[in-house]
C-alpha cells in the first residue's frame, strides 16, 4: 500500500505539535502540571508532568503512524485493504489531526491562553466522524479498518450493506453534533455524539447480522 500521503501528513502534524511544545517549554515552570484530560463540560480533570504533557502526545502520534504503516503488512486480506487505501489514509490523518488539535489546545491553556477546549474537542470529534462516514462506503472487507463483526467478515453482502449504512449514520452523527454545539453548546453536543455512537453500534451490529442471515453466499470461515 502506498502510504506516502499518510507519512507526509503525519510528519507535518507532528512537526507542528513539537514546534508548539518547544515554544511553550521555557514559559512553563518545571514543576507545573499540564492538563491532559477534560470532562464533558470542558473542565480539566486530569494532569501530567511537564515533559509528558508537552511531548507525550507527539510521541503517541509518532507511534500511531508507525502502527498504521505496519498494519497493512500483516493484514490477512491485504489486497482488500490496499483497495481501501484512500479511506485508510483519510481516517488516519483525521485521527492524527484530532490529537494535534487537543495537544495544541492543552499547551496553549498551560501557558495561560484562553482556550475553549470543549469547543475544540467537540469540533474535532465531529469532523472525525464526518471523515469516517465519508470513508466507510469505500472500505473493502478487512480486519483492521471498518465495522467488523462476525457477520460482516463472513459475508460480502453484509460488509457492503453495513458499511453503506454506517457511512450515512456517521456523517449524520457528525453533522448533528456540530449543529447541536452551535445551538446548545459543546457539553450537550458531546453527550449527543456519545449517545449516537452507542445507538449506532448496536443498530449496525444487529443490521449486519440480519443481512448476513439472508445471504446465501455467506461463509463460516474468516479466511
HUJO-V856452 format. One record per pair of residues at least 4 apart in sequence whose ideal C-beta (glycine too) atoms are under 8 Angstrom apart, sorted by sequence separation. I is the first residue (numbers start at 1). J is the second residue. D is the distance in whole Angstrom. If there is no record, write none. Layout:
i->I j->J d->D
i->I j->J d->D
This chain:
i->3 j->7 d->6
i->4 j->8 d->6
i->5 j->9 d->6
i->6 j->10 d->6
i->7 j->11 d->6
i->8 j->12 d->7
i->9 j->13 d->6
i->10 j->14 d->6
i->11 j->15 d->6
i->12 j->16 d->7
i->13 j->17 d->7
i->14 j->18 d->6
i->15 j->19 d->6
i->16 j->20 d->6
i->17 j->21 d->6
i->18 j->22 d->6
i->19 j->23 d->6
i->20 j->24 d->6
i->21 j->25 d->6
i->23 j->27 d->8
i->24 j->28 d->6
i->28 j->32 d->5
i->38 j->42 d->6
i->39 j->43 d->5
i->48 j->52 d->4
i->49 j->53 d->6
i->50 j->54 d->6
i->51 j->55 d->6
i->52 j->56 d->4
i->55 j->59 d->6
i->56 j->60 d->6
i->57 j->61 d->6
i->58 j->62 d->7
i->59 j->63 d->6
i->60 j->64 d->6
i->61 j->65 d->6
i->62 j->66 d->7
i->63 j->67 d->6
i->64 j->68 d->6
i->65 j->69 d->7
i->66 j->70 d->6
i->67 j->71 d->6
i->69 j->73 d->8
i->70 j->74 d->7
i->71 j->75 d->6
i->77 j->81 d->6
i->78 j->82 d->6
i->79 j->83 d->7
i->80 j->84 d->7
i->81 j->85 d->8
i->84 j->88 d->5
i->85 j->89 d->6
i->86 j->90 d->6
i->87 j->91 d->6
i->88 j->92 d->6
i->89 j->93 d->6
i->90 j->94 d->6
i->91 j->95 d->6
i->92 j->96 d->7
i->93 j->97 d->6
i->94 j->98 d->7
i->95 j->99 d->7
i->96 j->100 d->6
i->97 j->101 d->6
i->98 j->102 d->7
i->99 j->103 d->6
i->100 j->104 d->6
i->101 j->105 d->6
i->102 j->106 d->6
i->103 j->107 d->6
i->104 j->108 d->6
i->105 j->109 d->6
i->106 j->110 d->6
i->107 j->111 d->7
i->109 j->113 d->6
i->116 j->120 d->6
i->117 j->121 d->6
i->118 j->122 d->6
i->119 j->123 d->6
i->120 j->124 d->6
i->121 j->125 d->6
i->122 j->126 d->6
i->123 j->127 d->6
i->124 j->128 d->6
i->125 j->129 d->7
i->126 j->130 d->7
i->127 j->131 d->6
i->128 j->132 d->6
i->129 j->133 d->6
i->130 j->134 d->6
i->131 j->135 d->6
i->132 j->136 d->6
i->135 j->139 d->7
i->142 j->146 d->7
i->148 j->152 d->6
i->149 j->153 d->7
i->150 j->154 d->6
i->151 j->155 d->6
i->154 j->158 d->8
i->155 j->159 d->7
i->156 j->160 d->6
i->157 j->161 d->6
i->158 j->162 d->6
i->159 j->163 d->6
i->160 j->164 d->6
i->161 j->165 d->6
i->162 j->166 d->6
i->163 j->167 d->6
i->164 j->168 d->7
i->165 j->169 d->6
i->166 j->170 d->6
i->167 j->171 d->7
i->168 j->172 d->6
i->169 j->173 d->6
i->170 j->174 d->6
i->171 j->175 d->6
i->172 j->176 d->6
i->173 j->177 d->6
i->174 j->178 d->7
i->175 j->179 d->6
i->176 j->180 d->6
i->177 j->181 d->6
i->178 j->182 d->7
i->179 j->183 d->6
i->180 j->184 d->5
i->181 j->185 d->7
i->184 j->188 d->4
i->185 j->189 d->7
i->186 j->190 d->6
i->187 j->191 d->7
i->188 j->192 d->6
i->189 j->193 d->6
i->190 j->194 d->6
i->191 j->195 d->6
i->192 j->196 d->6
i->193 j->197 d->7
i->194 j->198 d->7
i->195 j->199 d->6
i->196 j->200 d->6
i->197 j->201 d->6
i->198 j->202 d->7
i->199 j->203 d->6
i->200 j->204 d->6
i->201 j->205 d->6
i->202 j->206 d->7
i->203 j->207 d->6
i->204 j->208 d->6
i->205 j->209 d->7
i->206 j->210 d->6
i->207 j->211 d->6
i->208 j->212 d->6
i->209 j->213 d->6
i->210 j->214 d->7
i->211 j->215 d->6
i->38 j->43 d->6
i->48 j->53 d->4
i->51 j->56 d->8
i->73 j->78 d->8
i->75 j->80 d->8
i->108 j->113 d->4
i->115 j->120 d->7
i->141 j->146 d->8
i->143 j->148 d->7
i->147 j->152 d->6
i->148 j->153 d->6
i->181 j->186 d->5
i->184 j->189 d->7
i->28 j->34 d->7
i->38 j->44 d->5
i->39 j->45 d->5
i->47 j->53 d->7
i->72 j->78 d->6
i->75 j->81 d->5
i->109 j->115 d->5
i->139 j->145 d->6
i->146 j->152 d->7
i->152 j->158 d->5
i->153 j->159 d->7
i->212 j->218 d->5
i->37 j->44 d->7
i->38 j->45 d->6
i->81 j->88 d->7
i->108 j->115 d->5
i->139 j->146 d->4
i->151 j->158 d->5
i->152 j->159 d->4
i->181 j->188 d->8
i->37 j->45 d->6
i->38 j->46 d->8
i->48 j->56 d->6
i->109 j->117 d->7
i->180 j->188 d->6
i->181 j->189 d->4
i->35 j->44 d->4
i->37 j->46 d->3
i->72 j->81 d->5
i->149 j->158 d->8
i->180 j->189 d->4
i->36 j->46 d->5
i->37 j->47 d->8
i->71 j->81 d->8
i->72 j->82 d->7
i->105 j->115 d->5
i->136 j->146 d->7
i->143 j->153 d->8
i->152 j->162 d->5
i->35 j->46 d->7
i->36 j->47 d->6
i->106 j->117 d->7
i->136 j->147 d->7
i->141 j->152 d->7
i->152 j->163 d->8
i->178 j->189 d->8
i->35 j->47 d->6
i->36 j->48 d->5
i->105 j->117 d->5
i->141 j->153 d->7
i->177 j->189 d->5
i->180 j->192 d->5
i->34 j->47 d->6
i->146 j->159 d->7
i->149 j->162 d->8
i->177 j->190 d->8
i->33 j->47 d->4
i->34 j->48 d->5
i->33 j->48 d->7
i->34 j->49 d->7
i->102 j->117 d->8
i->105 j->120 d->5
i->141 j->156 d->6
i->147 j->162 d->6
i->177 j->192 d->6
i->33 j->49 d->7
i->34 j->50 d->6
i->36 j->52 d->8
i->72 j->88 d->8
i->105 j->121 d->8
i->147 j->163 d->6
i->176 j->192 d->7
i->177 j->193 d->4
i->33 j->50 d->8
i->36 j->53 d->6
i->146 j->163 d->6
i->32 j->50 d->6
i->34 j->52 d->8
i->35 j->53 d->8
i->102 j->120 d->7
i->141 j->159 d->5
i->31 j->50 d->8
i->34 j->53 d->2
i->101 j->120 d->6
i->102 j->121 d->6
i->140 j->159 d->8
i->147 j->166 d->5
i->177 j->196 d->8
i->30 j->50 d->6
i->33 j->53 d->7
i->34 j->54 d->6
i->36 j->56 d->8
i->68 j->88 d->8
i->101 j->121 d->8
i->173 j->193 d->6
i->176 j->196 d->7
i->29 j->50 d->8
i->36 j->57 d->8
i->28 j->50 d->6
i->102 j->124 d->7
i->101 j->124 d->5
i->173 j->196 d->4
i->68 j->92 d->5
i->139 j->163 d->6
i->173 j->197 d->7
i->25 j->50 d->8
i->28 j->54 d->8
i->98 j->124 d->4
i->137 j->163 d->6
i->65 j->92 d->8
i->97 j->124 d->7
i->98 j->125 d->7
i->136 j->163 d->5
i->137 j->164 d->5
i->173 j->200 d->7
i->64 j->92 d->8
i->136 j->164 d->8
i->25 j->54 d->6
i->98 j->127 d->8
i->24 j->54 d->6
i->98 j->128 d->5
i->136 j->166 d->5
i->137 j->167 d->4
i->170 j->200 d->7
i->64 j->95 d->7
i->65 j->96 d->7
i->136 j->167 d->4
i->169 j->200 d->5
i->64 j->96 d->7
i->135 j->167 d->8
i->21 j->54 d->4
i->94 j->127 d->7
i->95 j->128 d->7
i->133 j->166 d->7
i->134 j->167 d->7
i->21 j->55 d->6
i->94 j->128 d->5
i->133 j->167 d->5
i->136 j->170 d->6
i->166 j->200 d->7
i->169 j->203 d->8
i->61 j->96 d->5
i->64 j->99 d->8
i->133 j->168 d->7
i->169 j->204 d->7
i->133 j->169 d->7
i->18 j->55 d->8
i->21 j->58 d->7
i->94 j->131 d->4
i->133 j->170 d->3
i->134 j->171 d->6
i->61 j->99 d->6
i->94 j->132 d->7
i->132 j->170 d->5
i->133 j->171 d->3
i->166 j->204 d->6
i->60 j->99 d->7
i->61 j->100 d->7
i->133 j->172 d->8
i->165 j->204 d->6
i->17 j->57 d->7
i->18 j->58 d->5
i->91 j->131 d->6
i->130 j->170 d->7
i->133 j->173 d->7
i->17 j->58 d->4
i->90 j->131 d->6
i->91 j->132 d->6
i->129 j->170 d->5
i->130 j->171 d->6
i->133 j->174 d->6
i->57 j->99 d->6
i->129 j->171 d->8
i->162 j->204 d->6
i->165 j->207 d->6
i->14 j->58 d->5
i->17 j->61 d->7
i->90 j->134 d->7
i->91 j->135 d->5
i->129 j->173 d->5
i->130 j->174 d->4
i->57 j->102 d->7
i->58 j->103 d->7
i->90 j->135 d->5
i->129 j->174 d->4
i->130 j->175 d->7
i->162 j->207 d->6
i->57 j->103 d->4
i->128 j->174 d->8
i->161 j->207 d->8
i->162 j->208 d->4
i->14 j->61 d->5
i->127 j->174 d->7
i->13 j->61 d->6
i->14 j->62 d->6
i->87 j->135 d->4
i->126 j->174 d->5
i->129 j->177 d->7
i->57 j->106 d->8
i->86 j->135 d->8
i->87 j->136 d->7
i->126 j->175 d->8
i->162 j->211 d->7
i->158 j->208 d->5
i->161 j->211 d->5
i->10 j->61 d->7
i->14 j->65 d->8
i->87 j->138 d->4
i->88 j->139 d->8
i->126 j->177 d->4
i->158 j->209 d->8
i->10 j->62 d->8
i->86 j->138 d->6
i->87 j->139 d->5
i->125 j->177 d->7
i->126 j->178 d->5
i->53 j->106 d->7
i->54 j->107 d->7
i->158 j->211 d->4
i->53 j->107 d->8
i->84 j->138 d->6
i->91 j->145 d->7
i->157 j->211 d->6
i->158 j->212 d->4
i->10 j->65 d->4
i->84 j->139 d->5
i->122 j->177 d->7
i->123 j->178 d->7
i->126 j->181 d->7
i->157 j->212 d->8
i->84 j->140 d->5
i->149 j->205 d->6
i->152 j->208 d->5
i->155 j->211 d->7
i->53 j->110 d->7
i->83 j->140 d->5
i->88 j->145 d->5
i->147 j->204 d->6
i->151 j->208 d->5
i->155 j->212 d->4
i->158 j->215 d->6
i->7 j->65 d->7
i->84 j->142 d->7
i->87 j->145 d->7
i->123 j->181 d->7
i->151 j->209 d->5
i->154 j->212 d->7
i->157 j->215 d->4
i->6 j->65 d->7
i->81 j->140 d->7
i->122 j->181 d->5
i->149 j->208 d->5
i->156 j->215 d->8
i->80 j->140 d->4
i->149 j->209 d->7
i->151 j->211 d->7
i->152 j->212 d->7
i->155 j->215 d->5
i->157 j->217 d->7
i->158 j->218 d->7
i->80 j->141 d->5
i->81 j->142 d->4
i->84 j->145 d->6
i->147 j->208 d->7
i->151 j->212 d->3
i->156 j->217 d->7
i->157 j->218 d->8
i->6 j->68 d->6
i->7 j->69 d->7
i->80 j->142 d->5
i->84 j->146 d->8
i->119 j->181 d->7
i->151 j->213 d->8
i->155 j->217 d->7
i->6 j->69 d->8
i->77 j->140 d->8
i->81 j->144 d->7
i->126 j->189 d->7
i->155 j->218 d->4
i->77 j->141 d->6
i->81 j->145 d->7
i->122 j->186 d->4
i->129 j->193 d->7
i->154 j->218 d->6
i->155 j->219 d->7
i->3 j->68 d->7
i->44 j->109 d->7
i->77 j->142 d->5
i->121 j->186 d->7
i->125 j->190 d->7
i->154 j->219 d->5
i->3 j->69 d->6
i->76 j->142 d->8
i->77 j->143 d->7
i->154 j->220 d->7
i->75 j->142 d->6
i->76 j->143 d->6
i->118 j->185 d->8
i->119 j->186 d->5
i->122 j->189 d->5
i->126 j->193 d->7
i->151 j->218 d->8
i->154 j->221 d->7
i->75 j->143 d->6
i->118 j->186 d->4
i->122 j->190 d->6
i->125 j->193 d->6
i->154 j->222 d->6
i->3 j->72 d->7
i->75 j->144 d->6
i->118 j->187 d->7
i->121 j->190 d->8
i->153 j->222 d->5
i->36 j->106 d->6
i->116 j->186 d->8
i->1 j->72 d->4
i->35 j->106 d->5
i->122 j->193 d->8
i->34 j->106 d->6
i->72 j->144 d->8
i->118 j->190 d->8
i->150 j->222 d->8
i->34 j->107 d->7
i->44 j->117 d->8
i->71 j->144 d->5
i->35 j->109 d->6
i->42 j->116 d->7
i->35 j->110 d->7
i->42 j->117 d->5
i->34 j->110 d->5
i->42 j->118 d->3
i->1 j->78 d->8
i->41 j->118 d->7
i->42 j->119 d->8
i->32 j->110 d->7
i->38 j->117 d->5
i->42 j->121 d->7
i->1 j->81 d->7
i->9 j->89 d->8
i->13 j->93 d->8
i->38 j->118 d->7
i->1 j->82 d->5
i->3 j->85 d->8
i->6 j->88 d->8
i->10 j->92 d->8
i->14 j->96 d->8
i->21 j->103 d->8
i->28 j->110 d->6
i->35 j->117 d->8
i->2 j->85 d->7
i->6 j->89 d->5
i->10 j->93 d->7
i->13 j->96 d->5
i->17 j->100 d->5
i->20 j->103 d->7
i->24 j->107 d->5
i->28 j->111 d->6
i->38 j->121 d->7
i->1 j->85 d->5
i->5 j->89 d->5
i->9 j->93 d->5
i->13 j->97 d->6
i->16 j->100 d->6
i->20 j->104 d->5
i->24 j->108 d->8
i->27 j->111 d->5
i->3 j->89 d->7
i->6 j->92 d->5
i->10 j->96 d->6
i->13 j->99 d->8
i->14 j->100 d->8
i->17 j->103 d->5
i->21 j->107 d->6
i->24 j->110 d->7
i->1 j->88 d->7
i->6 j->93 d->6
i->9 j->96 d->7
i->13 j->100 d->5
i->17 j->104 d->7
i->20 j->107 d->5
i->24 j->111 d->5
i->5 j->93 d->8
i->16 j->104 d->7
i->20 j->108 d->8
i->42 j->186 d->6
i->42 j->187 d->7
i->41 j->187 d->5
i->40 j->187 d->5
i->76 j->223 d->7
i->40 j->190 d->5
i->40 j->191 d->6
